Amino acid sequence: MRILTATEIRELEAREVSRGVSEEILMERAGKGMARVCLREWDRPCSVVVLVGKGNNGGDGLVLARELARFGWPVSVVLTAWPEAMSPLCAKKWKEISSLRCVSVCCPGQPIPWPGGGGLVVDALLGIGVKGEVQEPLRSLFVECNRQRSERFFSVLAVDCPSGLSEGFQPGWPVIGADLTATVGYGKEFLFREEFADYVGRIEVVPIFEEQPSGEGAEALVPSSLAYLLPPRPKLCHKGQFGRVLIIGGSLGFAGAVVMAAQAAHGVGAGLVCVATRDEVYTVVASKAPAETMVFRVENRELLTQLAARSNAIGFGPGIGLDSTAVELARFLVENTRCPMVWDADALTLLAHHPELWTGMKKRAIVTPHPGEMRRLLGRDFALEERPFVAQELATEKDCIVVLKGVRTVVASPTRPLRLNTTGNPGLAAGGSGDTLTGVLVGLLAQGLSIEDAAGLGVWLHGRAADLAVRYRKAEEGLTATEVGRMLGQAIHSLRQEGWTPYHPRTNDGFGGFNPR
């Protein structure tokens, strides 16, 4: 799904209206689509406070409030302007919702009934059209909302974009921080900037347009463009059809890395998973790996050669170390194999120290650096805002797929547009997350996906598994890579559910007659 500028979004909306789709229909689609997001993300109704601005962004929020109220959620609407100051559409939606007895109203100047922990505040104050720094009285409201959020631990959902954030945003300007941004139509370029991640939170794209924008540009990784990559399995099948995985890694003190990678490869459906590890940790790895995993010693080169020749995909690097044995293994792989590979962790440091290894990896490798590893690979530093550009630079120069990890993980390819991820949370900032991602990627490669498709799908699934794990355990703190690996089946189920949506832009019904719960 294309990521557009604010100008492109406005032009798209104007063309939609010129074809006879009213602004009110677009507003209904947006509000109902965001209600569907809430019903999916929150497993039970919670207290909702909707902060309503006077423009059409406020109208979107009022439609959202109306739909949640109809599903039995306790909703309070906080007006920041009297109806006579609202845009015509916003005023109309206010008139509709004001007749609902189940919705409480807070008028301008009245104290705001902030929810407690587990509650939800909907930021529907300002949209993408804001220019410059927000002034009073909204400035004080932004500060108060952020303070209450830090003290009460409620969640914030931003309607289209966090209020105060814009394409021309400058550090220090007031903005309401969001945990989840439900952006309307298509992703907006400024929402995906890494430096704005603290304001935007996770991104959900709510479709409302019939038109597919033309032209080239960066894309967002979303279920509708990924679900087809994992079609239903045929009933007449066997394990050999779903690929053989070989993961090479593990050393003294780092035995768990290959165990987590193997768990993840199983979790995304690889048919057979083998691990080759050092003799010094062989017993530990063999005892800790999933029971379905076959574990061998890397010191047996004849056997390793046979395993590599039979493998459909190879993962190299988790915990392998940086000594002469690791270098020898790296050279063995680039010189004696032809299958697709994933290089991560210590393997990336080996690449930085031995750049000649790149030659044998062209057109068949995914490398997955975090920012520190990326700096070593490039031999220079870079700023947060340069992340997409340096990822593309390395992918083009080395003719491989680059997965530059971060809040908006970047997937760069020599032949396809940049793709930025929409899943994941701060719980992934823990040891082992990269090892799990390696297992996800190599497991998908073994099933026959191209390196481009496996990279995009794997990054999305890994992030969604973390999101589902946090939804289940209720806190990001303490999330482990093992927990994320266990949620991969749920992530695949989520991909398929969200990849097909009952909503269709040609109808006014955001639920298509289907209960999204």
Buried (B, 14 or more C-beta within 10 A) or exposed (E): BBBBBBEBBEEBBEBBEEEEBEBBBBBBBBBBBBBBBBBBBBEEBBBBBBBBBBBBBBBBBBBBBBBBBEBEBBBBBBBBBEEEEBBEBBBBBBEEBEEBEEBBBBEEEEEBEBBEEBBBBBBBBBBBBBEEBBEEEBBEBBEEBBEBBEEBEBBBBBBBBBBBBBBEBEEEBBBBBBBBBBBBBBBBBBBBBBBBBEBBBBBBBBBBBEEEBEEEEBBBBBBBBBBEBBEEEEEEEEEEEBBBBBBBBBBEEBBBBBBBBBBBBBBBBBBBBBBBBBEBBBEBBBEBBBEEBBBBBBBEEEEBEEBBEEBBBBBBBBBBBEEEBBBEBBBBBBEEBEBBBBBBBBBBBBBBEEEEBBEBBEEBBBBBBBBEBBBBBBEEEBEEEEBBBBBBBBBBEBBBBBBBBBBBBBBBBBEBBBBBBBBBBBBBEBEBBBBBBBBBBBBBBBBBBBBBBBBBBBBBBBBBBBBBBBBEBEEBEEBBBBBBBBBBBBBBEBBBEBBEBBBEBEBEEBBEEEEBE
